[in-house]
Amino acid sequence: MKSEVEKAQTAGPESDTIFGKIIRKEIPAKIIMEDDDILAFHDVSPQAPVHFLVIPKKSIAMLQDVKDQDEVVLGKLLVAAAKAASHLGLKDGYRVVINNGKHGCQSVYHLHVHVLGGRQLGWPPT
């Protein structure tokens, strides 16, 4: 199985991604919360006891692709991350990460926020 770094080296913007399929309910996901603009669901390959993703339903490949009109949905991503973290009992803290581009280890080109917690996380990340 490829590592996330290896996946990121070969991934690229596509017209459709696994997240688009999750949004359209073509493939299952363990959904935490959803509204008209965002979707939060558990990661299928968790890197911490609690690891979930928050994505915009609007297709935005990378952080550098956001436009001024995306400000509201970007704010909703962080608010949803905080609400879902609270709902999942992450009272002692958690990490919020956006992987952007090849060097940022982005392996799915649909903007997404990782939220990791449930244990003491180290710094710097490896």
C-alpha positions, 0 to 999 in steps of 0.5 A: 500500500502506498504511503500518503507521501507517495499518493501525493506525488502522483495525485492531481486535480481531477474532475471527480474525486472520492469526496465528490462521490461521498457528497453524492452518496455514491459511496458510503461514509460515516457521516458526523454532520452535514448541511447544504455547504459542508460535510464532516465524516470519519477518515477511513484510514485514521491517524489518531483515535479520532480522525475526521474530515470536513469538506465543502460540498462545492468542488474546490481542488486546493486552498490556492483555488479559493475565491473571495466568494468562498469566505463563508464556506471556508468559515463554515469548515472551521466552525463545523470542525469545532462543533464535530470535535466537541460532539466527539468529546475532544475536550482536551484539544485536537489538531486541524490540518489542511494538506495543500499540493504535492509538498503538502501531502495532498492526496485528494484534490478536493479541499478538506480539513483533517481534524485529529485528536483523542491522544497527545499529539507531538510537535513538530509533525513528522 
